[in-house]
Amino acid sequence: MRLIEDRERRQRAVLNVIVLLISFIGVAKRSYVVEQTSPFENLLIDSFAPVQDSVTSFRSRVSSFFDHYLMNIGASKDNYLLKSKVKELENQIYKLSEVARENKRLKRLLQFGDEIAYKKILAQVVAWDASSDFRVIRINKGLKDGVSLQSPVITSQGLVGYIYRLTDHFADILTVLDGNNRVDGLIKRVRAHGIVEGFNNEKSIMKYVSRAEPIILGDIVMTSGLGNIYPKGINIGSVSKIERESYGITQKVEITPAVDFGRLEEVAILSSEGDEQKRREWNALDEMEDNDSAVNIGSSR
């Protein structure tokens, strides 16, 4: 029995060895497919291969160009939109900054001269008289806004002038630079009086100041309150030049206005409830003087 089992084991072992040998022989003898080209095929390959390479390279470059072109178009569009947005934001910032600066100026105007018993009407400068530089200024408030003739006009820096021409929605200011605008002035330090009137486009002069008054450069000149137009204490300007003649009893004083007319944007008109009453009284006085003159002329005849 044992002999039979040993024989079967030996047979299985022999068979396994034979199968392994056959497998190794098959692997060793396996050959790869190789094709031998003819001279004609070599000629065709050598002729068309560069053309194929060129076509493939061209197609690759064209594809790359269009890809980059489309990307550039998209980037350019985004860049344009971003630039437009930046400009829009810059404009908004500029407008807001202008509004902030204007609010500061208007606040100073409203706070200036709180002790003056006048109602302030704020207005913006819209034009200058081209024939007179800064001597006449136009503002965007008129009769409909409560402005009246001969109302004084100021800024936070000082005196501008008075309303001398008026419509429903606009008014013209005769500034202190005009020779027709005469203001009774007071030199603050020495309390000397004189008449301030326009001299040129940048200066005013103060006339009829006593030669004995010890005026010095830099003295502040303000309104005296006389003349029924300007309230007392508004800054007119400062003394910039003094001329004392070798004869006479007065001296001529040159004044640099406190207001920078070249940068003037907003003003405040001082309006009083008594302005209309004053005007009626002045008109009545003028009529009485005219009547008296007519009577005197008639009696002389």
C-alpha positions as CSV (number, residue, x, y, z in Angstrom):
1,M,0.0,0.0,0.0
2,R,2.8,2.3,0.9
3,L,4.6,1.4,-2.3
4,I,1.6,2.5,-4.3
5,E,1.4,5.9,-2.6
6,D,5.1,6.5,-3.1
7,R,4.8,5.7,-6.8
8,E,1.9,8.2,-7.2
9,R,3.9,11.0,-5.4
10,R,6.8,10.4,-7.7
11,Q,4.6,10.5,-10.8
12,R,3.0,13.9,-9.7
13,A,6.4,15.3,-9.0
14,V,7.6,14.3,-12.5
15,L,4.6,15.8,-14.1
16,N,5.0,19.1,-12.3
17,V,8.7,19.2,-13.4
18,I,7.7,18.5,-17.0
19,V,5.1,21.3,-17.0
20,L,7.5,23.8,-15.5
21,L,10.1,23.0,-18.1
22,I,7.6,23.4,-21.0
23,S,6.6,26.8,-19.6
24,F,10.2,28.1,-19.4
25,I,10.9,26.9,-22.9
26,G,7.8,28.9,-24.2
27,V,8.9,32.0,-22.5
28,A,12.5,31.7,-23.8
29,K,11.3,31.2,-27.4
30,R,8.7,34.0,-27.4
31,S,9.6,36.6,-30.2
32,Y,8.5,40.3,-30.6
33,V,6.8,41.7,-33.7
34,V,9.3,43.8,-35.8
35,E,8.5,45.2,-39.2
36,Q,11.2,45.8,-41.7
37,T,10.5,48.9,-43.9
38,S,11.3,49.1,-47.5
39,P,13.3,51.9,-49.2
40,F,10.1,53.4,-50.6
41,E,8.5,53.5,-47.2
42,N,11.6,55.1,-45.8
43,L,11.4,57.8,-48.4
44,L,7.7,58.5,-47.6
45,I,8.4,58.7,-43.9
46,D,11.4,61.0,-44.3
47,S,9.4,63.2,-46.7
48,F,6.1,63.6,-44.7
49,A,7.4,63.4,-41.2
50,P,8.7,67.1,-41.2
51,V,5.4,68.2,-42.7
52,Q,3.4,66.4,-40.0
53,D,5.7,67.9,-37.4
54,S,5.1,71.4,-38.8
55,V,1.4,70.9,-38.9
56,T,1.3,69.7,-35.4
57,S,3.5,72.5,-34.2
58,F,1.4,75.1,-36.0
59,R,-1.8,73.7,-34.6
60,S,-0.3,73.8,-31.1
61,R,0.8,77.5,-31.6
62,V,-2.6,78.5,-32.9
63,S,-4.4,76.8,-30.1
64,S,-2.1,78.4,-27.6
65,F,-2.5,81.9,-29.3
66,F,-6.3,81.7,-29.1
67,D,-6.2,80.4,-25.5
68,H,-4.0,83.4,-24.5
69,Y,-5.9,85.8,-26.7
70,L,-9.2,84.9,-25.0
71,M,-7.6,85.1,-21.6
72,N,-6.1,88.5,-22.5
73,I,-9.6,89.7,-23.6
74,G,-11.1,88.6,-20.4
75,A,-8.2,90.2,-18.4
76,S,-8.6,93.4,-20.4
77,K,-12.3,93.5,-19.8
78,D,-11.8,92.9,-16.0
79,N,-9.1,95.6,-16.0
80,Y,-11.4,98.1,-17.7
81,L,-14.2,97.4,-15.3
82,L,-11.8,97.7,-12.3
83,K,-10.4,101.0,-13.6
84,S,-14.0,102.3,-14.1
85,K,-14.9,101.3,-10.6
86,V,-11.8,103.0,-9.2
87,K,-12.6,106.2,-11.0
88,E,-16.1,106.1,-9.8
89,L,-14.9,105.6,-6.2
90,E,-12.4,108.4,-6.6
91,N,-15.1,110.8,-7.8
92,Q,-17.3,109.8,-4.9
93,I,-14.4,110.4,-2.5
94,Y,-13.7,113.8,-4.1
95,K,-17.4,114.8,-3.9
96,L,-17.6,113.8,-0.3
97,S,-14.4,115.7,0.6
98,E,-15.7,118.8,-1.2
99,V,-19.0,118.5,0.8
100,A,-17.0,118.1,4.0
101,R,-14.9,121.2,3.2
102,E,-18.0,123.2,2.3
103,N,-19.7,122.1,5.5
104,K,-16.7,123.4,7.5
105,R,-16.7,126.7,5.7
106,L,-20.5,127.1,6.2
107,K,-20.1,126.2,9.9
108,R,-17.5,128.8,10.3
109,L,-19.8,131.3,8.6
110,L,-22.7,130.5,10.9
111,Q,-20.5,130.7,14.0
112,F,-18.8,133.9,12.9
113,G,-20.3,137.0,14.5
114,D,-22.7,135.3,16.8
115,E,-22.9,138.6,18.8
116,I,-24.2,140.5,15.8
117,A,-28.0,140.7,15.9
118,Y,-28.5,139.8,12.3
119,K,-30.0,136.9,10.5
120,K,-27.5,135.2,8.2
121,I,-28.5,134.1,4.7
122,L,-25.9,131.7,3.3
123,A,-25.1,132.0,-0.5
124,Q,-22.6,130.7,-3.0
125,V,-20.6,132.8,-5.4
126,V,-21.6,132.1,-9.0
127,A,-19.8,134.7,-11.0
128,W,-17.6,137.7,-11.1
129,D,-18.0,140.8,-13.2
130,A,-15.3,140.3,-15.9
131,S,-14.9,144.0,-16.4
132,S,-14.0,144.7,-12.7
133,D,-12.2,141.6,-11.5
134,F,-13.2,141.0,-7.9
135,R,-15.0,144.4,-7.4
136,V,-18.4,143.0,-8.2
137,I,-19.5,139.4,-7.2
138,R,-22.7,137.6,-8.0
139,I,-24.4,135.2,-5.6
140,N,-27.2,132.7,-6.0
141,K,-29.7,134.3,-3.5
142,G,-32.2,137.1,-4.1
143,L,-35.4,138.7,-3.0
144,K,-37.2,135.4,-2.8
145,D,-34.6,134.3,-0.3
146,G,-35.0,137.3,2.0
147,V,-32.1,139.3,0.6
148,S,-32.5,143.1,0.6
149,L,-30.6,146.0,-0.9
150,Q,-27.7,147.4,1.1
151,S,-27.4,144.3,3.2
152,P,-23.8,143.8,4.4
153,V,-22.0,140.7,3.2
154,I,-19.3,138.9,5.2
155,T,-17.3,135.7,5.4
156,S,-15.6,134.1,8.4
157,Q,-12.5,136.1,7.4
158,G,-14.2,139.5,7.4
159,L,-16.0,142.1,5.3
160,V,-16.9,141.4,1.6
161,G,-19.1,144.4,0.7
162,Y,-22.9,145.1,0.4
163,I,-25.8,144.1,-1.9
164,Y,-26.2,146.9,-4.5
165,R,-28.2,145.1,-7.2
166,L,-30.9,142.5,-6.7
167,T,-33.3,140.2,-8.6
168,D,-35.6,137.5,-7.4
169,H,-33.0,134.8,-7.3
170,F,-29.6,136.5,-7.6
171,A,-27.8,139.5,-6.1
172,D,-24.6,141.5,-6.9
173,I,-22.2,142.5,-4.2
174,L,-20.1,145.7,-4.4
175,T,-17.0,144.6,-2.7
176,V,-14.5,146.7,-0.6
177,L,-12.2,146.6,-3.6
178,D,-14.5,149.0,-5.5
179,G,-13.9,152.7,-5.2
180,N,-17.6,153.4,-5.0
181,N,-17.9,151.3,-1.8
182,R,-17.0,153.6,1.1
183,V,-16.9,152.1,4.6
184,D,-16.4,154.1,7.9
185,G,-13.4,152.2,9.3
186,L,-11.9,152.1,12.8
187,I,-8.2,151.2,13.5
188,K,-8.6,148.7,16.3
189,R,-5.5,149.5,18.3
190,V,-5.6,153.3,18.4
191,R,-9.3,153.8,17.7
192,A,-8.7,156.2,14.8
193,H,-11.5,156.7,12.3
194,G,-11.2,157.0,8.5
195,I,-13.1,156.2,5.3
196,V,-12.1,152.9,3.6
197,E,-12.6,152.7,-0.2
198,G,-11.4,150.5,-3.0
199,F,-8.1,151.3,-4.5
200,N,-7.3,148.5,-7.0
201,N,-8.1,144.8,-7.5
202,E,-6.1,143.8,-4.4
203,K,-6.0,146.7,-2.0
204,S,-8.1,149.3,-0.3
205,I,-7.1,152.7,1.1
206,M,-8.2,154.5,4.3
207,K,-8.5,158.2,3.9
208,Y,-8.9,161.2,6.2
209,V,-6.9,159.6,9.0
210,S,-5.3,162.3,11.2
211,R,-1.6,162.6,10.7
212,A,-1.1,162.5,14.5
213,E,-2.4,159.0,14.9
214,P,0.4,156.5,15.7
215,I,-0.6,153.9,13.1
216,I,1.8,151.1,12.4
217,L,2.0,148.3,9.8
218,G,-0.2,145.3,10.7
219,D,-2.8,147.3,12.5
220,I,-6.3,145.8,12.2
221,V,-9.0,147.9,10.6
222,M,-12.6,147.1,11.3
223,T,-16.0,148.6,10.7
224,S,-17.0,151.4,13.1
225,G,-20.8,150.8,12.8
226,L,-21.4,154.3,11.4
227,G,-23.2,154.8,8.1
228,N,-26.3,152.6,8.7
229,I,-25.0,149.7,6.5
230,Y,-22.3,147.7,8.3
231,P,-22.5,146.6,11.9
232,K,-19.6,147.4,14.2
233,G,-16.6,145.2,14.6
234,I,-16.3,143.3,11.3
235,N,-12.7,142.9,10.2
236,I,-11.9,144.9,7.0
237,G,-8.2,144.2,6.7
238,S,-4.8,145.1,8.0
239,V,-2.5,148.1,7.4
240,S,0.1,147.2,4.7
241,K,1.5,150.7,3.8
242,I,1.4,154.2,5.3
243,E,2.0,157.4,3.4
244,R,2.6,160.6,5.4
245,E,2.9,163.6,3.2
246,S,5.3,166.4,4.1
247,Y,2.4,168.8,4.4
248,G,-1.3,168.5,5.3
249,I,-3.0,167.1,8.4
250,T,-3.9,163.6,7.2
251,Q,-2.2,160.4,6.2
252,K,-3.1,157.8,3.6
253,V,-3.2,154.2,4.8
254,E,-3.1,151.2,2.4
255,I,-5.1,148.2,3.6
256,T,-4.9,144.6,2.5
257,P,-8.4,143.1,2.8
258,A,-8.9,140.3,5.3
259,V,-11.0,138.3,2.7
260,D,-9.1,136.4,0.0
261,F,-11.4,137.2,-2.9
262,G,-9.5,134.9,-5.3
263,R,-10.7,131.9,-3.2
264,L,-14.1,133.2,-2.2
265,E,-16.9,130.5,-2.6
266,E,-19.5,131.1,0.1
267,V,-20.7,134.3,1.8
268,A,-23.2,135.3,4.5
269,I,-25.7,138.1,3.9
270,L,-26.6,139.9,7.2
271,S,-30.3,140.5,7.1
272,S,-32.2,142.5,9.8
273,E,-35.9,142.8,10.3
274,G,-35.4,146.5,10.5
275,D,-33.8,146.9,7.1
276,E,-37.1,147.6,5.3
277,Q,-38.1,150.1,7.9
278,K,-34.7,151.8,7.5
279,R,-35.1,151.9,3.8
280,R,-38.6,153.5,4.0
281,E,-37.2,156.1,6.4
282,W,-34.2,156.9,4.1
283,N,-36.6,157.1,1.1
284,A,-38.8,159.5,3.0
285,L,-35.9,161.6,4.0
286,D,-34.7,161.7,0.3
287,E,-38.2,162.8,-0.8
288,M,-38.3,165.5,1.8
289,E,-34.9,166.8,0.7
290,D,-36.1,166.8,-2.9
291,N,-39.3,168.7,-2.0
292,D,-37.3,171.2,0.0
293,S,-34.9,171.7,-2.9
294,A,-37.9,172.2,-5.3
295,V,-39.5,174.7,-2.8
296,N,-36.2,176.7,-2.5
297,I,-35.8,176.8,-6.3
298,G,-39.4,178.0,-6.7
299,S,-39.0,180.7,-4.0
300,S,-35.8,182.0,-5.5
301,R,-37.6,182.5,-8.7
